[in-house]
Amino acid sequence: MAQGRPYQAYQNTQIQTSNQKQLIVMLFDGMNRFTTKAIRAIRENDIEVAHTNLHRTGQILLELLSTLREDKGGEIATNLKKIYVYCYEKIVIANLKKDVQAIQDVQEVLSNLAEGWKHVNQNSGSSKTASAVPQQIRVTG
């Protein structure tokens, strides 16, 4: 099966061998790709592609929400939850209205968060920031 889809096999191997922080960074990269594709699709009036990519972005945000551990992450996790909920709600509305500006607003927020997660991933030795990292994450798509 991997023979017919080498890129998929590579992605699966990369996901299976990554730590939790690396997975979160990959999820943020995915959301950036999906929102960029959605914006392009809206501009090209391809509503189905726009919907699919915004839905995928929403699913990732829901996954990030479901894996947050506020009991262990404290204030950082609580703030992340608020940001994820805001982004999810904005993506749902953007999907309904096919609103490019709303998607770009979410992209800006997610880009800032992605940079933060990349920093956390690079400095994994910090126990204070590591406590907000979800203990388990499922990648679906």
C-alpha positions as CSV (number, residue, x, y, z in Angstrom):
1,M,0.0,0.0,0.0
2,A,2.8,2.4,0.8
3,Q,4.3,1.6,-2.6
4,G,1.5,3.4,-4.4
5,R,1.5,6.4,-2.1
6,P,5.1,7.1,-0.9
7,Y,4.3,10.6,0.4
8,Q,1.4,9.3,2.5
9,A,3.8,6.6,4.0
10,Y,6.4,9.3,4.7
11,Q,3.8,11.5,6.5
12,N,2.5,8.5,8.5
13,T,6.1,7.7,9.6
14,Q,6.8,11.4,10.5
15,I,3.6,11.5,12.6
16,Q,4.3,8.3,14.4
17,T,7.9,9.3,15.3
18,S,7.1,12.8,16.4
19,N,6.8,14.0,20.0
20,Q,3.6,15.8,21.2
21,K,5.0,19.3,20.6
22,Q,6.2,18.4,17.1
23,L,2.7,17.1,16.4
24,I,1.1,20.3,17.5
25,V,3.5,22.3,15.3
26,M,2.5,20.0,12.3
27,L,-1.2,20.6,13.1
28,F,-0.6,24.4,13.0
29,D,1.2,24.0,9.7
30,G,-1.8,22.0,8.4
31,M,-4.2,24.7,9.5
32,N,-2.2,27.3,7.7
33,R,-2.2,25.2,4.5
34,F,-6.0,24.6,4.8
35,T,-6.9,28.2,5.4
36,T,-4.6,29.3,2.5
37,K,-6.4,26.8,0.2
38,A,-9.8,28.0,1.5
39,I,-9.0,31.6,0.7
40,R,-7.8,30.7,-2.8
41,A,-10.9,28.6,-3.4
42,I,-13.2,31.4,-2.2
43,R,-11.5,33.8,-4.6
44,E,-11.9,31.3,-7.4
45,N,-15.6,30.7,-6.4
46,D,-14.9,27.0,-5.6
47,I,-17.2,26.8,-2.6
48,E,-16.8,23.0,-2.1
49,V,-13.0,23.2,-1.8
50,A,-13.3,26.3,0.5
51,H,-15.8,24.4,2.7
52,T,-13.7,21.3,2.9
53,N,-10.5,23.2,3.9
54,L,-12.3,25.3,6.5
55,H,-14.0,22.2,7.9
56,R,-10.5,20.6,8.2
57,T,-9.2,23.6,10.0
58,G,-12.2,23.5,12.4
59,Q,-11.6,19.8,13.1
60,I,-8.0,20.5,14.0
61,L,-9.1,23.3,16.4
62,L,-11.6,20.9,18.0
63,E,-8.9,18.3,18.4
64,L,-6.6,20.8,20.0
65,L,-9.4,21.8,22.3
66,S,-10.2,18.3,23.3
67,T,-6.6,17.5,24.2
68,L,-6.0,20.5,26.4
69,R,-5.4,19.7,30.0
70,E,-6.5,22.7,32.0
71,D,-5.9,20.9,35.3
72,K,-2.2,20.5,34.4
73,G,-1.7,23.5,32.1
74,G,-3.2,26.1,34.4
75,E,-3.6,29.7,33.1
76,I,-1.7,28.9,29.9
77,A,-4.1,26.1,29.0
78,T,-7.1,28.2,29.9
79,N,-5.9,31.0,27.7
80,L,-5.2,28.6,24.8
81,K,-8.7,27.2,25.2
82,K,-10.2,30.7,24.8
83,I,-8.1,31.3,21.7
84,Y,-8.9,28.0,20.1
85,V,-12.7,28.6,20.8
86,Y,-12.4,32.0,19.3
87,C,-10.7,30.7,16.2
88,Y,-13.1,27.8,15.8
89,E,-16.1,30.1,16.0
90,K,-14.6,32.6,13.5
91,I,-13.8,29.7,11.1
92,V,-17.4,28.4,11.3
93,I,-18.7,31.9,10.6
94,A,-16.2,32.4,7.8
95,N,-17.2,29.1,6.3
96,L,-20.9,30.1,6.3
97,K,-20.3,33.5,4.8
98,K,-17.2,32.6,2.8
99,D,-15.5,35.6,4.4
100,V,-11.8,35.9,3.4
101,Q,-11.1,38.6,5.9
102,A,-12.3,36.4,8.8
103,I,-10.1,33.6,7.6
104,Q,-7.1,36.0,7.4
105,D,-7.8,37.2,11.0
106,V,-7.7,33.6,12.1
107,Q,-4.6,32.9,10.1
108,E,-2.9,35.8,12.0
109,V,-3.8,34.4,15.4
110,L,-2.8,30.9,14.4
111,S,0.5,32.1,13.0
112,N,1.3,33.7,16.3
113,L,0.4,30.6,18.2
114,A,2.4,28.4,15.8
115,E,5.5,30.5,16.4
116,G,4.9,30.0,20.2
117,W,4.6,26.3,19.8
118,K,7.7,26.1,17.6
119,H,9.6,28.0,20.3
120,V,8.2,25.6,23.0
121,N,9.2,22.6,20.8
122,Q,12.8,24.0,20.4
123,N,13.1,24.7,24.1
124,S,11.6,21.4,25.4
125,G,13.5,21.6,28.6
126,S,11.3,24.3,30.1
127,S,9.0,22.6,32.6
128,K,6.7,25.7,32.9
129,T,5.7,25.8,29.3
130,A,5.7,22.0,28.9
131,S,2.9,21.7,31.4
132,A,0.4,23.3,29.0
133,V,1.1,20.7,26.3
134,P,-1.6,18.2,25.8
135,Q,-0.8,14.7,27.1
136,Q,-2.4,12.9,24.2
137,I,-3.3,14.0,20.7
138,R,-5.1,12.1,17.9
139,V,-4.4,13.1,14.3
140,T,-7.4,12.6,12.1
141,G,-8.3,13.9,8.7
